[in-house]
Amino acid sequence: MRFSENIAKLFKANQFILKAEGMSMLPILKPGDVLFLRRIKFRQAKINDLIMLMKGGKVITHRVIYKNTDHLITKGDNNQKSDGKVYPHQIIGKVYQVKRNGYYFNPEDINLLQSSHYYQEITKIKNIFSSKKIIFVILKGLPLHLYFEKKHPSRIYADCDLLIDRNSTEKVERVFKVLNYTKAKSEFSSIHKLLKDKPTEFSFYKKVNDFPVVFDIHLEPVFLMNQLGKLDELYPQGMIDEMTGEILTTKKAIIVESEKFSILNSQFLILYLCLHFFHHNFRGVHRLEFLDKVIRKTGLGSDLKDAQGLTLLIRHYRVENFVYPVFLMLIKYFDTPLPRGFLSSIKPKGDKLKYTKKNIMKINVFDDETRIQAGINRFKNIFFLSPEPIYNKVFVFINPAVTYSIFWVVYKKIRSYFAVTFAPSSLARARK
């Protein structure tokens, strides 16, 4: 959100009122909203605060997504790119109230309202699943946040991921249909749907009091490419099936606001959150932040037995190459405590380590990607970090779903290029 007010005045006042412009903070802030701000100092700024800052001669209001001892990182909720480092002298103030259509509200009230609706839906689904003897576990989502952070989130929660027994698929679909959820389409096209040799997850969504509620139902812990089905050439399906079974049989119960929920045991939870970050191409600092909190609260850094168990789990499922960079990033951004010798016990070798240093550790964890670029990078990471030998990996390119996806991406890239190049505005500039 940018502002066209007199910048000099902002630095003198302790409290001030401005009208919002732009789309960068949708849906929490809309153009025309009246923002009430008060001056704050760097030490008062917290992650998820909406702060006004001056950068590059422009005044903007964005969310704090990261903070260390000397700078912040901010980002618009509706932006792909972050704003880079924000230093103490660039901070103007914090939004504490918003006026919209004559009504006043605190931005945090919107988050609380949304998460309250989400929690009610999750509880409802959980109780129905239990009554119908559906075996499931929460992989990630609001109950975990409430359990580990003891408070509702200060940002809009995107979805809730559940892992179910594959044999319960039809039961689960009927439950969501009765509750008026819509099943989302995930295939590129009808051809892609035919080529995909196994379902791995499906999503259901609906609006509750104008807030979107989404459930991602997993038939396995998805950390490869949901769009491609089996990728035995890169990671054995048998290992994924074994992991699915072990997660469901070793789940643990937690109590959140007097409700009982099933989540992953501590070792599997840390492993899954690492694999989830890998699946998102090592992007989204909020994912790292939550993983850091889980590690600290489960005591991995001090519990040698748990650390040894996690090491054995990582080695058994041959995911060292996938999760090693995650732990490096945890140390880099959050100084996460890890047991002595833990990193060396899961350290990749040879080309995998070179790829990690050259490519993964240079990723900007604060920025997002377009869907197509994310898919390309995800496939590259899986291919180069795969534990399989190269003579197995090359056969992935004759996998029909992979071949079709490559052609689909090339087609989309070419189409996008011509759409931009030959757009009326581009042609007009070329004639000048």
Secondary structure, DSSP 8 states (H G I E B T S, - for coil): -EE-S-HHHHTT-SEEEEE-BSSTTTTTS-TT-EEEEEE--GGG--TT-EEEEEETTEEEEEEEEEE-SS-EEEE-TT-SSEEEEE-GGGEEEEEEEEEETTEEE-HHHHHHHHHHHHHHHHHHHHHHHHHTT--EEEEESHHHHHHHHSS--SS----EEEEE-GGGHHHHHHHHHHTT-EE----SSHHHHHH--S--EEEEEEEETTEEEEEEEESS---S-GGG---TTTS-HHHHHHHHHHHHHS-EEEEETTEEEEE--HHHHHHHHHHHHHHTTT--HHHHHHHHHHHHHHTTTT-HHHHHHHHHHHHHTT-HHHHHHHHHHHHHHH-----TTHHHHT---HHHHHHHHHTGGG--TT----HHHHHHHHHHHHHHH-SS-HHHHGGGGG-HHHHHHHHHHHHHHHHHHHHHHTSHHHHHHHH-
